[in-house]
Amino acid sequence: MADIKIVLDESEIPTHWYNVVADLPTTPAPYLGPDGKPVSPEAMTRIFPPALVEQEMTTERWIPIPEAVRDIYRLWRPSPMYRARRLEAVLGTPARIYYKYEGVSPGGSHKPNTAVAQAWYNKQAGIRKLSTETGAGQWGSSLAMAGAMLGIDVRVFMVRVSYEQKPFRRSMMETWGAKVFASPSTETESGRKVRAADPDCPGSLGIAISEAVEEAAANADTNYALGSVLNHVLLHQTVIGLEAKKQFEKVGDYPDVIIAPCGGGSNFGGITFPFLADKAAGRDLRLVAVEPASCPTLTKGHYAYDFGDTAGYTPMMQMYTLGHDFVPPGIHAGGLRYHGESPLVSLLYHEKIIEAIALPQLATFEAGVMFARAEGIIPAPEASHGVRAAIDEALRCKESGETKTIFVNLCGHGHFDMASYDRYFAGQLDDFAYPQEMIDAALDRLPRVDAA
């Protein structure tokens, strides 16, 4: 019988992370402070340990993974890659579909790859508390787990709509010892200000980031940890793509198209960045970022300098953005509701090196159910965006007769998202396309910075 799982030995866990900045055709724009000038490394060390600030700004191609971090990685890495033969049969496609399954981690997603690294570097710097935000809860639970393993207290500001939709994600965080607050909360000035203006505000990642950054900046013993967007976060996630390259070598195949859900960019960057050098060398390879139609950051956002949070505490970054005051609809893919996009992913999209598509909510749940009934794994709503795009690509191959190799990052399982599936089965979910006039209006509220 032909193999379904492609596995690596623990000895094959990557020893280095890959820094895509070393191979970009264009130098990334600097982060800017409120005065419009580049932010210094010293300023960033107010909320980040020096080692992570160095990783954020380095142009070195390979960054060594500390052995202590690799040792914790061994609990779930290398993650398996699967040939989706049953799904191929259901679709009747000549395409070969592979998926890398990050749901085998203790947190159930790809997020622990950077959570463990960030917690370790903070511990080395003498930090004992971390504050953070979370949307659907994958990131918050991953950092809570890392904090428990490394002896760091974690405080999580969880977007209110997800706090209410996904109570068991909160339970996971509390099991690992974290304190969790529905954001906007009464714990911070920025949270209280939002609540005063709108007591029923469903929250957003931008608001939750403001709260977490405010708390870190106000307490000398506390640093901030971010689950996506920044360079060092995407750097840590490249273990996914590096392992995948070895796994494709084992089966003598190579992808024609790589697909991944894209919210802040860590999932997409983690799977695609290690393949970018091959594309730059002339390999015919498509890299497709998939986002919700209700939060179309890449496909409809503005490429401009903007804050990473609602209150404007973070540096300004050049990225695709829907505006830092964007409050997304309450769709169930909570991890894909950020107003901005990773500056690195944004640059690649701006340079037309990668592609992006936006999909409606109902189609993604339909794909998640189809995948679960064929492959057995129930995808998280976020992961179902990539699954939907992969299925659509495979069906196009069915029409054309092409035998493409399609590779998708199945970034997490949906075991704590079953209330969302219940609502889908009950016909209680709707599609929502974010209005163009609201996207256009955000342009007037962006910081006035010359991004040339």
Residue pairs with C-beta under 8 A, 6 or more apart in sequence:
2 83
2 85
3 83
3 251
4 82
4 83
4 85
5 80
5 81
5 82
6 80
6 81
6 82
6 83
6 98
6 247
6 248
6 250
6 251
7 78
7 80
7 81
7 247
8 78
8 243
8 246
8 247
8 250
9 78
10 74
10 77
10 78
12 78
12 243
12 246
13 70
13 73
13 74
13 77
13 78
13 239
13 243
14 65
14 238
14 239
14 242
14 243
15 64
15 65
15 70
16 62
16 63
16 64
16 65
17 62
17 63
17 65
17 235
17 236
17 238
17 239
18 61
18 62
18 235
18 238
18 241
18 242
18 273
18 274
19 55
19 58
19 59
19 60
19 61
19 62
19 63
19 231
19 235
20 234
20 238
20 269
20 273
20 276
20 344
21 28
21 58
21 59
21 231
21 344
22 59
22 60
22 61
23 61
23 276
23 277
23 280
24 344
24 347
24 348
25 280
25 351
25 353
26 347
26 351
28 231
28 318
28 343
28 344
28 347
29 305
29 317
29 318
29 343
29 347
29 451
30 38
30 39
31 38
31 39
31 315
31 316
31 317
32 38
32 39
32 305
32 315
32 316
32 317
32 449
33 39
33 43
33 315
33 316
34 312
36 449
36 450
39 315
41 50
41 53
41 54
41 57
44 53
44 56
44 315
45 53
46 217
47 213
47 216
47 217
47 223
47 224
48 56
48 223
48 224
49 121
49 122
49 124
49 125
49 127
49 223
50 125
51 121
51 124
51 125
52 118
52 121
52 122
52 232
55 63
55 231
55 232
55 235
56 230
56 231
56 232
57 231
63 235
65 73
65 117
65 239
66 117
66 120
68 120
69 116
69 117
69 120
72 116
72 120
72 146
72 149
73 113
73 116
73 239
75 105
75 106
76 104
76 105
76 106
76 112
77 113
77 239
77 243
78 243
78 247
79 100
79 101
79 102
79 104
79 105
79 240
79 243
80 100
80 101
80 104
81 98
81 99
81 100
81 101
81 243
81 244
81 247
81 248
82 98
82 99
82 101
82 375
83 96
83 97
83 98
83 251
84 97
84 98
84 99
84 374
84 375
86 374
86 375
87 97
87 370
87 371
87 374
87 375
87 391
87 394
88 95
88 96
88 97
88 394
89 374
90 370
90 373
90 374
91 391
91 394
91 395
91 398
92 398
93 394
93 395
93 397
93 398
94 397
94 398
94 401
94 402
94 403
95 393
95 394
95 397
95 398
95 402
95 403
95 404
95 405
95 406
96 253
96 403
96 404
96 405
96 406
97 390
97 394
97 406
97 407
97 408
98 248
98 253
98 255
98 405
98 406
98 407
98 408
99 375
99 390
99 407
99 408
99 409
99 410
100 240
100 243
100 244
100 247
100 271
100 407
100 408
100 409
100 410
101 377
101 410
102 109
102 110
102 113
102 240
102 409
102 410
102 411
102 412
103 109
103 377
103 380
103 383
103 410
103 411
103 412
103 413
105 111
105 112
105 113
105 142
106 112
106 145
107 115
107 138
107 141
107 142
107 145
107 172
108 138
108 141
108 380
108 412
108 413
108 415
108 416
109 138
109 142
109 380
109 411
109 412
109 413
110 138
110 237
110 240
110 266
110 267
110 270
110 409
110 411
110 412
111 138
111 139
111 141
111 142
111 143
111 227
111 266
111 412
112 142
112 145
112 146
113 236
113 237
113 239
113 240
113 270
114 227
114 232
114 233
114 236
114 237
114 266
115 139
115 142
115 143
115 145
115 146
115 225
115 227
116 146
116 149
116 150
117 236
118 130
118 143
118 146
118 225
118 232
118 233
118 236
119 130
119 143
119 146
119 147
119 149
119 150
119 152
119 225
120 146
120 150
122 130
122 152
122 223
122 225
123 150
123 151
123 152
125 223
127 152
127 221
127 222
127 223
128 151
128 152
128 153
128 221
129 152
129 153
129 154
129 155
129 219
129 221
129 222
129 223
130 143
130 147
130 152
130 153
130 154
130 155
130 216
130 222
130 223
130 224
130 225
131 154
131 155
131 156
131 157
131 211
131 212
131 213
131 215
131 216
131 222
131 223
131 224
131 225
132 139
132 140
132 143
132 154
132 155
132 156
132 157
132 212
132 224
132 225
132 226
132 227
133 139
133 140
133 156
133 157
133 158
133 159
133 183
133 205
133 208
133 209
133 211
133 212
133 226
133 227
134 140
134 141
134 143
134 156
134 157
134 158
134 159
134 162
134 169
134 173
134 208
134 227
135 158
135 159
135 162
135 205
135 208
135 263
135 334
135 335
135 336
135 337
135 338
136 162
136 166
136 169
136 333
136 334
136 335
136 380
136 381
136 382
136 417
137 158
137 162
137 166
137 169
137 170
137 172
137 173
137 334
137 416
138 169
138 227
138 335
138 380
138 382
138 412
139 227
139 228
139 335
140 156
140 158
140 169
140 173
140 178
140 180
140 227
141 169
141 172
141 173
141 176
142 227
143 154
143 156
143 178
143 225
143 227
144 154
144 156
144 172
144 173
144 174
144 175
144 176
144 177
144 178
145 176
146 152
147 153
147 154
147 176
147 177
147 178
148 176
148 177
153 177
153 178
153 179
154 173
154 176
154 177
154 178
154 179
155 178
155 179
155 181
155 212
155 215
155 222
156 173
156 178
156 179
156 180
156 181
157 181
157 183
157 185
157 187
157 188
157 191
157 208
157 211
157 212
158 169
158 170
158 173
158 180
158 181
158 182
158 183
158 208
159 183
159 202
159 203
159 204
159 205
159 207
159 208
159 334
159 337
160 182
160 183
160 184
160 201
160 202
160 203
161 202
161 203
161 330
161 334
162 169
162 203
162 334
163 170
163 180
163 182
163 183
163 203
164 182
165 330
165 332
165 334
165 419
165 420
166 334
166 416
166 417
166 419
168 416
169 416
170 180
172 416
173 180
174 180
181 187
181 211
182 203
183 191
183 203
183 207
183 208
183 211
184 190
184 191
184 192
184 194
184 195
184 201
184 203
184 207
184 211
185 191
185 195
185 211
186 192
186 195
187 211
187 215
188 210
188 211
188 214
188 215
189 214
190 207
190 210
190 211
190 214
190 310
190 311
190 313
191 207
191 210
191 211
193 311
194 201
194 207
194 310
195 201
201 207
201 327
202 327
202 330
203 327
204 310
204 326
204 327
204 328
204 337
204 339
205 264
205 337
205 338
205 339
206 307
206 308
206 309
206 310
206 324
206 325
206 326
206 338
206 339
207 309
207 310
207 311
207 327
209 226
209 308
209 309
209 310
209 313
209 314
210 309
210 310
210 311
210 312
210 313
212 224
213 224
213 309
213 313
213 314
214 311
214 313
215 222
215 224
216 222
216 223
216 224
217 224
217 313
226 233
227 233
227 264
227 266
228 234
228 263
228 264
228 265
228 266
228 267
228 338
228 342
229 264
229 265
229 266
229 308
229 317
229 338
229 340
229 341
229 342
229 343
230 342
231 342
231 343
231 344
233 264
233 266
234 265
234 266
234 269
234 270
234 273
234 342
234 344
234 345
236 270
237 266
237 267
237 269
237 270
237 271
238 269
238 270
238 273
238 274
239 270
240 270
240 271
240 409
241 270
241 271
241 272
241 273
241 274
241 275
242 274
244 271
244 274
244 407
245 274
245 275
248 254
248 255
248 407
253 405
254 283
254 405
255 275
255 285
255 405
255 406
255 407
256 284
256 285
256 286
256 404
256 405
256 406
257 285
257 286
257 287
257 288
257 393
257 404
257 405
257 406
257 407
258 271
258 272
258 275
258 285
258 286
258 287
258 288
258 407
258 408
258 409
259 288
259 290
259 386
259 389
259 390
259 393
259 406
259 407
259 408
259 409
260 267
260 268
260 270
260 271
260 272
260 288
260 289
260 290
260 386
260 408
260 409
260 411
261 267
261 268
261 289
261 290
261 291
261 333
261 335
261 336
261 382
261 383
261 385
261 386
261 409
261 411
262 268
262 289
262 290
262 291
262 298
262 336
262 341
262 345
262 356
263 291
263 295
263 333
263 335
263 336
263 337
263 338
263 382
264 338
264 340
264 341
264 342
265 289
265 341
265 342
265 344
265 345
265 346
266 342
267 382
267 409
267 411
268 289
268 342
268 345
268 409
269 342
269 344
269 345
270 409
271 407
271 409
272 287
272 354
275 285
275 287
276 287
276 348
276 353
278 285
279 285
279 287
279 353
286 355
287 348
287 353
287 354
287 355
288 354
288 355
288 356
288 357
288 389
289 298
289 345
289 349
289 354
289 355
289 356
289 357
290 356
290 357
290 358
290 359
290 385
290 386
290 388
290 389
291 297
291 298
291 299
291 336
291 356
291 357
291 358
291 359
291 385
292 331
292 333
292 336
292 337
292 358
292 359
292 360
292 361
292 364
292 385
293 358
293 359
293 360
293 361
293 431
293 432
293 433
293 434
294 328
294 329
294 331
294 337
294 361
294 431
294 432
294 433
294 434
295 322
295 326
295 328
295 329
295 331
295 336
295 337
295 338
295 339
295 434
296 322
296 358
296 433
296 434
296 439
297 320
297 321
297 322
297 338
297 339
297 340
297 341
298 320
298 341
298 345
298 346
298 349
298 356
298 358
299 356
299 357
299 358
300 322
300 358
300 434
300 436
300 439
301 320
301 321
301 322
301 340
301 341
301 439
302 320
302 321
302 322
302 323
302 439
302 442
302 443
302 446
303 318
303 319
303 320
303 346
303 350
303 451
304 318
304 319
304 321
304 443
304 446
304 449
304 451
305 316
305 317
305 318
305 446
305 447
305 449
305 451
306 316
306 317
306 319
306 321
306 323
306 324
306 339
306 340
306 446
306 447
307 313
307 314
307 315
307 316
307 317
307 324
307 447
308 314
308 315
308 317
308 324
308 340
309 324
310 324
310 325
312 324
312 447
316 447
316 449
317 340
317 343
318 343
318 346
318 347
318 451
319 340
319 341
319 342
319 343
319 346
320 340
320 341
320 346
320 349
320 350
321 339
321 340
321 341
321 442
321 446
322 339
322 340
322 434
322 439
322 442
323 339
323 439
323 441
323 442
323 443
323 445
323 446
324 339
324 340
324 445
324 446
325 339
325 442
325 445
326 339
326 442
328 337
328 339
328 434
329 432
329 434
331 337
331 361
331 381
331 432
332 361
332 365
332 381
332 417
332 420
332 423
332 429
333 361
333 364
333 380
333 381
333 382
333 384
333 385
334 381
334 382
335 380
335 382
336 382
336 385
341 349
345 354
348 354
349 355
349 356
357 389
359 385
359 388
359 389
360 431
360 432
360 433
361 429
361 430
361 431
361 432
362 424
362 429
362 430
362 431
363 388
363 431
364 381
364 384
364 385
364 387
364 388
365 381
365 384
365 420
365 421
365 424
365 429
366 388
367 384
367 387
367 388
367 391
368 378
368 379
368 381
368 383
368 384
368 387
368 388
368 414
368 421
369 421
369 424
370 387
370 391
371 377
371 379
371 384
371 387
371 391
372 378
372 379
377 410
377 413
378 413
378 414
378 415
378 418
378 421
379 387
379 410
379 412
379 413
379 414
380 411
380 412
380 413
380 414
380 417
381 414
381 417
381 420
382 411
382 412
383 409
383 410
383 411
383 412
383 413
383 414
384 414
386 408
386 409
386 410
386 411
387 408
387 410
389 408
390 406
390 408
393 404
393 406
394 406
396 402
397 403
397 404
397 406
414 420
414 421
420 429
423 429
